[in-house]
Amino acid sequence: MHQVERAIFDLRRGLPVVVSAGETRVLVQAVESAPEAVAARLAEQAGGTPALVLSRHRLSVLGVAETKAPARLPLPAGLECRRMMALAFGATPEASLGRESMADWRARLTPASQADRAALVLMRRALLIPSALVARVEASHRDAIEAEVTAGSLLIVPADQAEHCLDGTTGMLQRVSEAKIPLVEAFDCRFILFREPDGMREHVAVVIGDPGQVGEAVPLRLHSACLTGDLFGSLRCDCGDQLRNAVAEIEALGGGVLLYLAQEGRGIGLANKLRAYTLQDAGLDTVDADQVLGFGDDERRYGIAVDMLGALGIHRVQLMTNNPGKIAALAEGGIEVVERQALYGSLNDHNRRYLNAKAERAGHLLDGVLDSPADGSR
């Protein structure tokens, strides 16, 4: 995975990388924060026509509702970077089309190749906008590209490795360090830090009391990091309330575990969560806002949580959640969910629409909180 890790680092710095699939070579660059004329430079370097690779979620926003897979959209010469970004993740992509209609652009779509799909996965792993600017390396330019790879100025990464970089590496999670940290809601706590093999993310198991003394099913909360809600008390979500309520409830039950997972914004990262918030301010709900950016309604994966539980010797749990997807993910990973316990935050005027969308569109079990009156600004 070393090449994948380096590729992610380069993409986040705004540098191109080469993705290889068999004899095919594709030059790839992130769309967000791309410099002006980047498409022309990529085409000159590779010799092929530049194209945008768009996720199926973004394609749905563009009116290609029937697709179930990413697709490649060839770009015309001289397309301004601003217009390219509008196509990739703008709320009103029609503004970027000029004289052509959206139907004209849709007619140019072709299926994404393996290298194209791998480029999208790299963007998601790097927490960038899940669209990629690509150009296939033509035979006439291949020697020059290979020379840059040999010289170390360009990195090449195999498509099959890149495609699986979101899957995790079962059994390779590192238990790095731990310490006792008393909390307001629970004095007897131990924080255990786990690091993913590629070093990209760190997750924390908060062990409260002695879980081994509370019975066979350990009280458990899977909590995805939310900087705005957990740390600053944002009223736009219920995350901070849920975090503190979970710690207090686990303490009341005699002990258990809270896994604090580095999956900000349902797995899209803080930068993209803030972009989604801006789209919500313009009238979209949380699901539609994520889709405009090219994401599904929930990009989180819970294989890491299963690995953390395995490292802690926990196999049967009482899960505190309103999300049926978490129950299914743990069960798929071999963790027995003996019981589900609802866990609510406060309803307020700022988060009502968000909670409604989670219930109505993502299937979260929130009747117990949505039926209560909103607590004013809280």
C-alpha positions as CSV (number, residue, x, y, z in Angstrom):
1,M,0.0,0.0,0.0
2,H,3.0,2.3,0.1
3,Q,2.4,3.6,-3.4
4,V,-1.2,4.3,-2.6
5,E,-0.2,6.3,0.5
6,R,2.2,8.4,-1.5
7,A,-0.3,8.9,-4.3
8,I,-2.8,10.3,-1.7
9,F,-0.2,12.6,-0.4
10,D,0.6,13.9,-3.8
11,L,-3.0,14.4,-4.8
12,R,-3.7,16.4,-1.7
13,R,-0.8,18.6,-2.6
14,G,-2.2,19.3,-6.0
15,L,0.2,17.1,-7.9
16,P,-0.7,14.6,-10.7
17,V,-0.1,10.9,-10.3
18,V,-0.2,8.0,-12.8
19,V,-2.6,5.1,-12.4
20,S,-1.8,1.9,-14.3
21,A,-4.2,-0.8,-15.3
22,G,-2.5,-3.5,-17.4
23,E,-0.9,-1.6,-20.3
24,T,-3.1,1.5,-19.8
25,R,-1.6,4.5,-18.1
26,V,-3.8,7.4,-17.0
27,L,-2.6,10.7,-15.6
28,V,-4.7,11.8,-12.7
29,Q,-5.2,15.1,-10.9
30,A,-7.6,16.3,-8.2
31,V,-10.3,18.7,-9.4
32,E,-10.6,20.9,-6.3
33,S,-8.2,23.8,-6.0
34,A,-6.9,22.9,-9.5
35,P,-4.8,25.7,-11.1
36,E,-6.0,27.5,-14.2
37,A,-5.4,25.7,-17.5
38,V,-4.7,22.4,-15.6
39,A,-6.7,20.4,-18.1
40,A,-4.6,21.7,-21.0
41,R,-1.4,20.9,-19.2
42,L,-2.5,17.4,-18.3
43,A,-3.5,16.8,-22.0
44,E,-0.1,18.1,-23.2
45,Q,1.7,15.9,-20.8
46,A,-0.3,12.7,-21.5
47,G,-1.2,13.3,-25.2
48,G,-4.8,12.2,-24.6
49,T,-8.0,14.3,-24.3
50,P,-8.7,15.4,-20.8
51,A,-11.8,14.2,-19.1
52,L,-13.7,14.4,-15.9
53,V,-14.5,11.1,-14.1
54,L,-17.7,11.6,-12.1
55,S,-19.3,9.4,-9.5
56,R,-22.7,7.9,-10.0
57,H,-24.0,10.2,-7.3
58,R,-22.8,13.3,-9.2
59,L,-24.1,11.9,-12.5
60,S,-27.5,11.6,-10.9
61,V,-27.4,15.3,-10.0
62,L,-26.6,15.9,-13.7
63,G,-29.7,14.0,-14.8
64,V,-28.1,10.6,-15.5
65,A,-30.3,8.8,-13.1
66,E,-30.1,5.4,-14.7
67,T,-26.3,5.0,-14.1
68,K,-25.0,2.7,-11.4
69,A,-21.3,3.3,-12.1
70,P,-18.9,6.2,-12.6
71,A,-18.5,7.7,-16.1
72,R,-16.0,9.7,-18.0
73,L,-16.9,13.1,-19.5
74,P,-14.4,14.4,-22.2
75,L,-13.7,18.1,-21.9
76,P,-13.5,20.5,-24.7
77,A,-10.2,22.4,-25.4
78,G,-9.9,25.6,-23.5
79,L,-12.5,24.9,-20.8
80,E,-12.0,27.3,-18.0
81,C,-11.0,25.8,-14.6
82,R,-14.0,27.5,-13.0
83,R,-16.4,25.9,-15.4
84,M,-14.7,22.5,-14.9
85,M,-15.2,22.7,-11.2
86,A,-18.9,23.7,-11.7
87,L,-19.4,20.5,-13.6
88,A,-17.5,18.4,-11.0
89,F,-19.2,19.7,-7.9
90,G,-21.1,22.9,-8.5
91,A,-24.6,23.3,-7.2
92,T,-25.7,24.8,-10.6
93,P,-23.6,23.0,-13.2
94,E,-25.8,24.3,-16.1
95,A,-23.9,27.6,-15.7
96,S,-20.7,26.0,-16.9
97,L,-22.1,24.7,-20.2
98,G,-22.0,27.8,-22.4
99,R,-24.1,27.3,-25.5
100,E,-24.5,23.6,-25.1
101,S,-27.3,21.9,-23.3
102,M,-26.9,19.3,-20.5
103,A,-28.2,16.7,-22.9
104,D,-25.3,17.5,-25.3
105,W,-22.8,16.9,-22.5
106,R,-24.5,13.7,-21.3
107,A,-24.3,12.3,-24.8
108,R,-20.5,12.4,-24.6
109,L,-20.3,10.2,-21.4
110,T,-18.4,6.9,-21.7
111,P,-18.0,4.2,-19.1
112,A,-15.2,4.8,-16.6
113,S,-12.2,2.4,-17.1
114,Q,-10.6,0.5,-14.2
115,A,-8.0,3.3,-13.9
116,D,-10.7,6.0,-13.9
117,R,-12.6,4.2,-11.1
118,A,-9.4,3.8,-9.1
119,A,-8.8,7.5,-9.5
120,L,-12.1,8.2,-7.8
121,V,-11.3,5.9,-5.0
122,L,-8.0,7.7,-4.4
123,M,-9.9,11.0,-4.2
124,R,-12.3,9.6,-1.6
125,R,-9.5,8.1,0.5
126,A,-7.8,11.5,0.3
127,L,-11.0,13.2,1.5
128,L,-11.1,15.3,-1.7
129,I,-14.1,16.0,-3.9
130,P,-14.8,12.6,-5.6
131,S,-14.3,13.7,-9.1
132,A,-11.0,13.3,-11.0
133,L,-9.4,15.1,-13.9
134,V,-7.8,12.4,-16.1
135,A,-5.9,12.0,-19.4
136,R,-5.0,8.7,-20.9
137,V,-1.3,8.5,-21.8
138,E,-0.9,8.0,-25.5
139,A,1.8,5.7,-27.0
140,S,3.6,8.8,-28.3
141,H,3.9,10.2,-24.8
142,R,4.5,7.0,-22.9
143,D,8.3,7.1,-22.9
144,A,8.3,10.6,-21.5
145,I,5.9,9.7,-18.7
146,E,7.9,6.6,-17.9
147,A,11.1,8.8,-17.7
148,E,9.4,11.1,-15.2
149,V,8.3,8.0,-13.2
150,T,11.9,6.7,-13.2
151,A,13.3,10.1,-12.2
152,G,10.8,10.3,-9.3
153,S,9.0,13.4,-10.5
154,L,5.8,11.3,-11.1
155,L,4.4,8.5,-9.0
156,I,2.8,5.5,-10.5
157,V,0.2,3.4,-8.6
158,P,-1.5,0.1,-9.7
159,A,-5.3,0.5,-10.2
160,D,-6.1,-2.7,-8.4
161,Q,-4.3,-1.4,-5.2
162,A,-6.0,2.0,-5.5
163,E,-9.4,0.4,-5.9
164,H,-9.2,-1.4,-2.6
165,C,-7.6,1.3,-0.5
166,L,-11.0,2.0,1.2
167,D,-11.5,-1.6,2.2
168,G,-9.1,-1.4,5.2
169,T,-6.5,-4.0,6.1
170,T,-8.1,-6.5,8.4
171,G,-5.9,-7.5,11.3
172,M,-3.3,-4.8,10.6
173,L,-4.7,-2.0,12.8
174,Q,-2.0,-0.8,15.3
175,R,-2.7,-0.3,18.9
176,V,-0.4,2.6,19.6
177,S,-0.8,4.1,23.0
178,E,-3.2,4.5,25.9
179,A,-3.8,6.5,29.1
180,K,-6.3,7.0,31.9
181,I,-8.4,10.2,31.2
182,P,-11.2,11.0,33.7
183,L,-14.3,12.6,32.1
184,V,-17.1,14.7,33.5
185,E,-19.6,12.1,32.7
186,A,-17.4,9.1,33.7
187,F,-14.4,9.3,36.0
188,D,-12.9,5.8,35.3
189,C,-12.0,6.0,31.6
190,R,-9.1,4.7,29.5
191,F,-8.4,6.1,26.1
192,I,-6.7,3.6,23.7
193,L,-5.5,5.0,20.3
194,F,-5.5,2.8,17.2
195,R,-3.8,3.8,13.9
196,E,-4.6,2.5,10.5
197,P,-1.6,0.9,8.6
198,D,-1.3,3.7,6.1
199,G,-1.1,6.3,8.9
200,M,-3.9,8.3,7.4
201,R,-6.4,8.0,10.3
202,E,-6.3,7.4,14.0
203,H,-9.3,6.2,16.1
204,V,-9.9,6.0,19.8
205,A,-11.5,3.4,22.0
206,V,-12.9,5.0,25.2
207,V,-13.1,2.2,27.7
208,I,-15.4,3.2,30.6
209,G,-15.2,1.3,33.8
210,D,-14.7,-2.5,33.5
211,P,-16.7,-3.8,30.5
212,G,-16.0,-7.3,31.5
213,Q,-18.0,-6.9,34.7
214,V,-21.3,-5.7,33.1
215,G,-22.4,-9.0,31.5
216,E,-21.8,-10.8,28.3
217,A,-23.1,-8.0,26.0
218,V,-20.9,-4.9,26.4
219,P,-22.6,-1.5,26.1
220,L,-21.2,0.0,22.9
221,R,-21.4,3.3,21.1
222,L,-19.9,3.8,17.6
223,H,-19.4,7.6,17.3
224,S,-18.1,9.3,14.2
225,A,-16.0,12.3,14.9
226,C,-17.8,15.7,14.5
227,L,-15.6,18.6,15.1
228,T,-18.4,21.2,14.9
229,G,-20.8,19.3,17.2
230,D,-18.5,17.4,19.6
231,L,-16.1,20.2,20.3
232,F,-17.9,23.4,19.5
233,G,-21.5,22.4,20.4
234,S,-22.9,23.1,16.9
235,L,-26.7,23.3,16.8
236,R,-26.9,22.0,13.3
237,C,-26.6,18.3,14.4
238,D,-27.2,16.2,17.5
239,C,-23.6,14.7,17.6
240,G,-22.3,16.5,20.6
241,D,-25.4,15.6,22.7
242,Q,-25.2,12.0,21.6
243,L,-21.5,11.8,22.5
244,R,-22.0,13.0,26.0
245,N,-25.2,11.1,26.5
246,A,-23.5,7.9,25.4
247,V,-20.7,8.3,27.9
248,A,-23.1,9.0,30.7
249,E,-25.3,6.1,29.8
250,I,-22.4,3.7,29.5
251,E,-21.2,4.8,33.0
252,A,-24.8,4.3,34.4
253,L,-24.8,0.8,33.0
254,G,-21.6,-0.1,34.9
255,G,-19.1,0.3,32.0
256,G,-18.6,-0.3,28.3
257,V,-16.9,1.1,25.3
258,L,-17.3,4.1,23.0
259,L,-15.4,3.9,19.7
260,Y,-14.5,7.4,18.5
261,L,-14.0,6.9,14.7
262,A,-12.3,9.4,12.4
263,Q,-15.1,9.6,10.0
264,E,-16.1,13.2,9.9
265,G,-19.2,14.2,8.0
266,R,-20.4,10.6,7.6
267,G,-17.1,9.8,6.0
268,I,-16.6,12.7,3.6
269,G,-14.2,14.8,5.7
270,L,-14.5,18.2,7.3
271,A,-13.8,20.2,4.2
272,N,-16.6,18.5,2.3
273,K,-18.9,18.7,5.3
274,L,-18.5,22.4,5.4
275,R,-19.2,22.5,1.6
276,A,-22.4,20.5,2.2
277,Y,-23.4,22.9,5.0
278,T,-23.2,25.8,2.5
279,L,-25.4,23.8,0.1
280,Q,-27.9,23.2,2.9
281,D,-28.0,26.9,3.6
282,A,-29.1,27.3,0.0
283,G,-32.1,24.9,0.6
284,L,-30.8,21.4,0.1
285,D,-31.2,18.7,2.7
286,T,-28.2,16.8,4.0
287,V,-28.6,13.9,1.6
288,D,-29.0,16.0,-1.5
289,A,-26.1,18.3,-0.5
290,D,-23.7,15.3,-0.2
291,Q,-25.0,14.0,-3.6
292,V,-24.3,17.4,-5.3
293,L,-20.7,17.0,-4.1
294,G,-20.5,13.5,-5.6
295,F,-21.0,11.4,-2.4
296,G,-23.6,8.9,-1.3
297,D,-25.8,9.5,1.7
298,D,-23.3,7.7,4.0
299,E,-19.7,7.0,3.1
300,R,-18.7,5.5,6.4
301,R,-17.3,2.0,6.8
302,Y,-17.1,0.0,10.0
303,G,-14.5,-2.6,9.4
304,I,-12.1,-0.5,11.6
305,A,-14.7,-0.7,14.4
306,V,-14.8,-4.5,14.1
307,D,-11.0,-4.7,14.3
308,M,-11.0,-2.4,17.3
309,L,-13.6,-4.6,19.1
310,G,-11.6,-7.7,18.2
311,A,-8.4,-6.1,19.7
312,L,-10.4,-5.4,22.9
313,G,-11.8,-9.0,23.0
314,I,-15.4,-7.9,22.5
315,H,-17.8,-10.0,20.4
316,R,-21.3,-9.4,21.9
317,V,-22.6,-5.9,22.4
318,Q,-25.6,-3.8,23.4
319,L,-25.4,-1.1,20.7
320,M,-26.4,2.5,21.3
321,T,-27.6,3.7,18.0
322,N,-30.5,5.0,15.9
323,N,-28.8,3.8,12.7
324,P,-29.8,0.3,11.5
325,G,-26.8,0.4,9.2
326,K,-24.4,0.1,12.1
327,I,-26.2,-3.0,13.4
328,A,-25.9,-4.6,9.9
329,A,-22.2,-3.6,9.6
330,L,-21.2,-5.1,13.0
331,A,-23.2,-8.3,12.3
332,E,-21.4,-8.6,8.9
333,G,-18.1,-8.3,10.8
334,G,-19.0,-11.1,13.2
335,I,-20.0,-9.0,16.2
336,E,-23.3,-10.1,17.7
337,V,-25.7,-7.2,18.5
338,V,-27.8,-8.6,21.4
339,E,-29.8,-5.4,21.8
340,R,-30.2,-1.9,20.3
341,Q,-30.7,1.0,22.6
342,A,-31.9,4.4,21.2
343,L,-29.6,7.3,21.8
344,Y,-31.0,10.8,21.2
345,G,-29.7,14.3,21.3
346,S,-31.7,17.5,21.7
347,L,-34.1,18.7,19.0
348,N,-33.8,22.4,18.1
349,D,-34.8,24.8,15.4
350,H,-31.4,24.4,13.7
351,N,-31.2,20.6,13.5
352,R,-34.9,19.6,12.9
353,R,-34.5,19.5,9.1
354,Y,-31.3,17.5,9.4
355,L,-32.9,15.0,11.7
356,N,-35.9,14.7,9.5
357,A,-33.7,13.9,6.5
358,K,-31.9,11.3,8.5
359,A,-35.1,9.6,9.5
360,E,-37.0,9.9,6.2
361,R,-34.2,9.4,3.7
362,A,-31.5,7.4,5.6
363,G,-33.8,5.2,7.7
364,H,-32.6,6.3,11.1
365,L,-34.9,5.5,14.0
366,L,-35.7,8.9,15.4
367,D,-39.4,8.9,16.3
368,G,-38.6,9.3,19.9
369,V,-36.9,12.7,19.4
370,L,-38.8,14.0,16.4
371,D,-42.1,13.6,18.2
372,S,-40.9,15.9,21.0
373,P,-41.1,19.7,20.8
374,A,-38.0,21.6,19.8
375,D,-36.1,23.2,22.6
376,G,-35.9,26.7,21.1
377,S,-32.4,27.6,20.0
378,R,-31.2,24.5,21.6
